[in-house]
Amino acid sequence: MLIFEWIAGVLVVAVLLAGVARRLGAPFPAFLAIGGVVLAFVPQVPRPGLDPDLALALFLAPVLLDAAYDTSLRDLRRNWRPIAGLVVGAVGVTTVAVALVARWLVPDMPFAACIVLGAIVAPPDAVAALSVLAHVRLPHRLVTILKGESLFNDASSLLIYRLALGAVATGSFAPSEVAPTFLIGVVGGLAAGPLLAMLYVRLMRRVTDPPSAVVLQFVATFGLWLAAERVEVSGVLTVVSFGLTVSRLSPQTVPAHLRITSNTVWETAVFVLNVLAFVLVGLQIGPILEGLSPAERHHYALVAAAVFGTTVAVRLAWVLGARSVARLWHRVLGPSGPPPIGLRSGTTVAWCGMRGVVTIALALALPGDFPHRDLVVLTAFCVVLGTLVIQGLTVRPLLAWFSLGDDDPVGHEIGRARAAAYRAARDSLDGDDSPHAEALRREFDAALSEAESHDEGLAPESLPADGLRRRAVEAARGVILDLRDRGEIGDDAFFRLEEELDWTELSATPRDEVVP
């Protein structure tokens, strides 16, 4: 019973911290990291364990699938060069640089174990970066680069992580033996994900019950990861390619009520997983520090600070250096694709390299007998804490200083597509002379008239009568509340009517107004 009370208390505190983060416009993972530090020193706190083999599946699979589902494949293709540079180059250089620093400061640490540490701290986290960017207006291209990087750099870092773990276990590393496994893992993951997604979408057409659909979504996510790991293909690439494919195929087959329900559940699940990951790693920090002498604590702090500085410096150097090379290439050979990003944009991308749940999950997945495991876990947590607090809390002022403009390409696409949708909706009413059809026709005509008067043909966010609908729903809701209070209708009737009014209200409310 105590463990359930503990979990409930942790989640309540996490909700409060998330509220504070939203009010301050700061990344909520930064507050979770600080909360994990505080919890590590609270006496008599339960310290539940987690099987290392389950850590990656539990924390990475749902987060990656959720991020992949919301990512634009078209925008990824347009920006594949900077994304690929970050996914392969930045991760690889960061891993090697961190390994060299760790080996220099801890000479008795096997170099393969140093590589593992580098792979753990190399990948920035999408949840951490986007929680910051949600409070600022950043050029859409930079958001795409950051999201794309966070999706695929987990694959490169995890592959390095796996190979280095194998080298630690066997004491040797043979590239000729590893290369085929590496290629099979990459190609297999990229091929299996889309194929399984097509099968999944076809099977899910028969599921119309929201609880059943959501349960099957999570079963598919975890099953996909575990199956990929069992056949030794990349779980990250399998899940990401699966999510990208499902997001393209499912809108035509998934009913609206299932989509609304599953989006809410997934958003909640990702939040809870972030909370649990930070709490679990925070609980490991207390025993680690308690078992160290003052001299060892000083040495551990030195290693953690050096690794943190290395990760930040390498990312800045890589992003700005790659930007300079891209600009030179663009100038000498002529334009091919989107132009290279500017200096301020490059600095922003470099500074948005916050680490988060991915680094935490990789640290938690280390075997108990891993060399210098306590040092690696503590260093990884310090890097996460440092990047979230120092970089996360300074991104907003940095962006304000840079004054990066955004011509809002997504908003323009939405406005034009909304006008096309309104026009198709109005045309569907042709031939129907009923009063109801005429009322709808007039409403769509008014919205299209406003779009035609706009310089770029953008339609308004809501239909002309949406404000009246909301006012009418509010009045209707007040009446049924009064009827229930006076005992004229029971709760069963009230809940049915409330659901009907909820759907009516949602249909008349722009999305920005219903998202907390």
N, C-alpha and C positions, 0 to 999 in steps of 0.2 A: 504493500500500500504506500510505503514511503516513497518509492520510486515514481509512482504516479503523481503524488503531491509535488515532488521535486520537478517533474516535467511540466506540470501545470504552472508552477511558480516561474520557471524559466521562460515559458511562452508568454506569460503575462508581462514579465519584465521586458522581453523582446518587443512586444507590441508597444509598450511605453517608450522604449528607446527608438523604435521606428517612427513614432509620432514626433519625438523630439528632433530626429534627423530631418523629417519632412518640414518641420517648422523652421529649422535653421538652413534648409537647402543643402544639407550635407549627405554623404553616402551612408545609408544605414548599416552596411557592413563595417564601417569604421567604429560605430557605436557597439556593434556586436563584438568586435575584437577587444575593445576596451572592457566591455562587460565580461568577456572570457578571462581577461587578466584579473579583474576584481574577484570573480568566482574562484579562481585558482587559489586564492589566499583565504577563502572563507572556511573556517574549521568545520569538521564533521559534515561536509557535503558529500553525498553519495558520488562515487566515481565509477559509473558503469563502463564496462569494457566493450570493445567492438572488434569482431573478427577482421583481421587485415584483408582477407580475401573478399569480404563483403563491402568494405569501405568505398572502393571505387564504384561498384555497381550502385550502391545506395545514394551516394552524393553526386557522382558525375553523370550517370545515365539520364535521370530526369532533367537536370539542369541543362545538359547539352541538347536534349530533344526539344525542350521548351524554347531555347534560344534559336535552334535551327528552324523551328516551325515559323518563327516570326521574322526570319531573314529573307531578304529579296534576292532570289537567284540571279535576276537580271543585273542588279547592282553589283553583286559579287563578280560577275563576269566582266563588267566594265572596269572594275578596280582590282583585277586579279594580280597585277604586277606589284603594287605596294603591299597587298595582303600576302602574297607569296614571299616577298622579301622579309616581312615580319615573321611569318610562320616558320620559314626555314632558316633564314639568316640570323634574325635577332635571337631566336630560341637557341640555335646552335652556338653562336658566339657568346651569349650569356652563360650557357651551360659550361662551356670551356673556361671562360674567365672566372666564374665562381669556383669551379673545380681547382684552378691554379691557385686562387687566393686561399681556399680552404686547405689545400695541401701545404702551402707555405706556412700557414699559421698552425696547422696540426700535422706535423711531419709523419706521425705514426698512423695516420688515417689512410687506408688503401685508396689509390687513385680512382678505382671504380666506384668506391663509396663517395668520393668527392664529386664524381660525375652525377651520381644519384642526387646529391644535394643540389647541384646546378640544374638538373632537370626538374626538380621539385619547385624551385623558385623562379624558373624561367618564364612560365606562361602567365600573362595577365588574364584577368577574369572579366567576363562580359557583365555579370551581375554588378560587380563593384563599379566598373566604368559607367555603365548606363544609369546606375542609381545617382551618379553625379550629374550626368548629362541630361537627366530628366528635368533638372531645375534650371537649365540654361539653354539658349538657342545656339546650337552648333551647326555649321554647314553640314548638309546631309551627306556629302561625300566623306567627311571625316568620321561621321557616325557609322557609315557603311564599312569603312576600313577597320575601325575599332571592333565592330561586331564580327566581321569576317575573320579578323585575326584571332579573336577570342574563341571562335568556333573551331578553327583548324589548328591553332598552335597547341591545343591539348593533345592532338594526335602526335605531333612531332615530339613534344616533350615526353609523352607517355611511352612512345617507342624507345627513346633514349633511356628513359627510366627502367623499362623492362630489360633492355639489353645490359645495362649497367648492373642491375640486380642479379642477372644471370652470371655476369663476370665476377661479382662479389661471391656468389655461391660456389662457383667452380674454380675460381682463382685464375682464370685465363679468359682471353677474348680473341677469337679468330674471325676477322672480317669475312673471309671466304666462306665460313660456315654460317655466318649470320645474315649475309646479303640475301640469299634465297628466301629465308624466313621473313626478312624485312619486306621484300618485294611482294611476297604472297600476302602478307598482312595488309599492306596498303591497297593493292589491287583487289584483293578479296573483299575488303571492307567497302570500297567504292562500288563494287559490282553487286554485293549482297544487299546493301541497303535499299536501292531503288527496286530491285526485284521483290524483296519482302514487302516493301511499301505498297506495290501494286496488288499483291495478294491480300495484304491487310485491308486496304480500302475496299476491295471487292467483298471480303468477308463481313466487314463492319456495316455494309449497306443493310443487312438484315436486323441490326441492333438499333432499336428506337427508344429504349428505356434509358434515361440519363444515368442512373446509378450503375447499371450494367455496362454502359458504354465507357464511363470513366474508369471503372475497375479494369476492364479489358485494355484500356489505354496504358495503364500502369503495368499490367501483366505483360503486355507486348514490349514495353520499354525495358523492363528488367530482364525479360526473357531474351530479348534481342541482344543485350549486352552480354549476358551469361553464355548464350550460344556462341556468340562471336569469340569470346575468350576461350571457350572449350575447343573450338576448331582452329584457334590460333590465328585469327584475323583481327584487324584493328577494331576494337569495340567502339572507339571514338568515331572513326570514319564510317563505320556501319550505322551508328545511331544518327550521326549528323546527316549523312546522305539519305537515310530513311526519313528523317524529319523534313528535309527539304523537299523530298518527293511527295510525301503525304500532304504537305501544305499546298502543293500544286494540284493534287488530284481530289482532295476531300471536299472543297467548297461546293462541288456539284452534287455531292451525295449525302452530306451531313445536314440534317435539319437544323433550323435556327436555334431551337430550344436546347439541342444537344451541344451546339457550339458555345452558347452563352454559359451553360452549366460547366462544361469542361474547361473553358478559359478561366473561370473563377476558381475552380478546384486546383488547376495547375499553378496559377499564380500563388495560391495559398501554400501548395506543396513545396514550391521552390523557396518560399520564405521560411517555412518550417525547417527544411533541409539546411539552409544557411545557418539558422539558429543552432541546430543540433551540431553541425560541423564545428562552429566556433566554440561552442560550449565544451564539446568533447576534447578538442585540442587544448582548450584553456585548462581543463581539469588535469591534463598531463603535465602542465607547466609547474604546478605547485610541488608535486613529488620530486620532479627533476631538480628544482632549485633547492628543496629541502635536503637533498642528498649530496649537495656540493659544498665544498669548503669555500671560504671567502676568496681564496686565490683562484679556485676553479670557476667561481661565478664571474670574477673579473675577466678571466680568459674567455669564457663562453660569451660574455657581453661583447668583448673585442671581436670575436669571430662573427657574431651576429651583425654588429655594426659594419664590419668590413664587407660582409656579403651584401648587406642592404645597399651600401654605397656603390658596390660593384654593379648590382642589378640596375640601379638608377643611371649610373654613368654610362654603362654599356648601351642601354636603350637610347639615351640621348645621342651618343656618338653614332650608333647605327642608323637611327632615323634621319638625323641631319646629314650624315655622310651619304646615305642612299639617296636622299633628296638632291644633293649636289651632283651626284653621278647621273641621276635621272634627268636633271636639267641640262647637263652637258650633252648627254645622249640626245635629248630632244632638240637641242640647238644644232648639233652637228649633222644628225641623220634626218632631221625633220620630224614633224608630228606623226605619231602612230598611237592612237588612243587618246584618253584624257590627258591634259597637260600635267606636269609634276606639281605637287602641292607647294605652296609658298613657305617662307621661313616661319612665319607665325603659325601657320597650320601644322608644319612639321614639328615645331616645338610643342604644340598642343597635343598632337598624337603621342609624342615621346613622353610627355608628362602625365598622360592618361594611362600609364602602364601599371595600374593598381593590381596587386595580387589579392586573391580571395579564396573561394571555396575549393577551387581546383588544387591550389597549393596545399590547402588544409587536408583535402582528401588523399593526396599522394603521400603526405607525411603520416597520416593515420594508417595508411596501408603498408607501412614498413614492417617487416617481420620483427618479432621481439628480440631476436639475436643479431640484428643488423649492427655492424661495427659503428660505434659512436652514435647510436640511435638517439639518445637523449640530446646530444649536441645538434643533430640534424633537425629533430622536431622543434627544439627551442629556437634554432636559427630560422627555420621556415616560418614559425609563428611571428617572430620579431620582424621578418621581412614583410609579412602580410600586414602586421600592425603598423609598421613604419610607412609603407606605401599608402595604406588607407588613411592614416591620420595626417601625415605630412603632405602627400600629393593630393589625396582626396579632398582635404579641407582647403587647399590652395588653388585647386583648378578653377573654381568659380571666380575668384579675384583675378586670376591670370587671364581668363577669357574676357573679363570686363576690361582689362588693361589692353588686350590685343584688339578688342572691338571687331572680332571676326563677323563679317556680314554673311547673311544667308538669304538667297533669293527664294527660299521656300519652294524647291521643286516638287516636293511631295504635296504641299498644299495646292499648287497649281494643277498637278495631275488629278488630285481629288476633285477640285472644282470643275475641271473639264469632264471628268468621268461622271460626276454627279449630274451634270447637265445632260449627258448622253443617256444616263439611266432614267432621268425624269422624262426625257423625250420618248424613250421606249415605253415607259409606264403609261404616258398619255396616249400613245398610239395604240396600245393594247385595248383602249376603251372605245376605239372607233367601231361604229355600228351599234353601240349600246346607247339607247336614248332614254334610259331610266333616269329619274331624278338623282339617284345616288351616283351614277356614272357622270352625270353632268356636273355635280358638285366636285367630284374628284378631278374632272377635266379642267374646271376653272382654277382649281388649286395648283395643278401642274402648269397650266398656262401662265399663271402669275409668277411662279418660280422661274420658268423659262424666259419670260419677259425680262426679269431681273438679270438673268445670265446674259441675254443678248445685249443688254445695255452696258454690261461690264466690258472693259477694254479687251480682256483676254477671254471673254466668254465663260467666266467662272460662275457656277450656280451658287446660291446661298446655302449655308449649312443646314437650314431647316426649312420645311415648307411653311407657307404663310400662316396656316391655321394651327401650327404646332403649339404656339403660345396659348391659343384658345383651348386646345386639347388639354394641355397641362392644367389650366385653370378649371376646366370642366371635370377632369379626373380628381382634382383636389376637392371640389365641391361634392362629387359623388362619394369619395372616400369618407368625407365628414358625415354624410347621411348614413352610410352603412355602419360606421362606428357608433353613431347615436342609436340606431336601431338595435344593435347588439347590447349597448349599455342599458336600454330600456326593456330588454328581454323579448323583443318582438321577433328577433331571429337568433338562432343558436350559433355556436362557433363553427359548426360544419358549413352552414350557409355563408357565414362571414368569410371564412378562408377561401371558399370557391370564388366569391365575388372579389375578394382582395386580389387573388391571382389574376383574374380577368382585368382588373384595373391596372395592375402592375404591368402587364403586357401592353396595355394601351398607352400607359405612360412611357414605357421604354421605346415604343414605336414613334413617339413624338419628341424624344429627347436626344439631342446630339450626344455622341459618345463621350466627349470631353466633360459633359456635365454629370455623367453617371460614374465615372472613374474616381475613386477617392484620392 
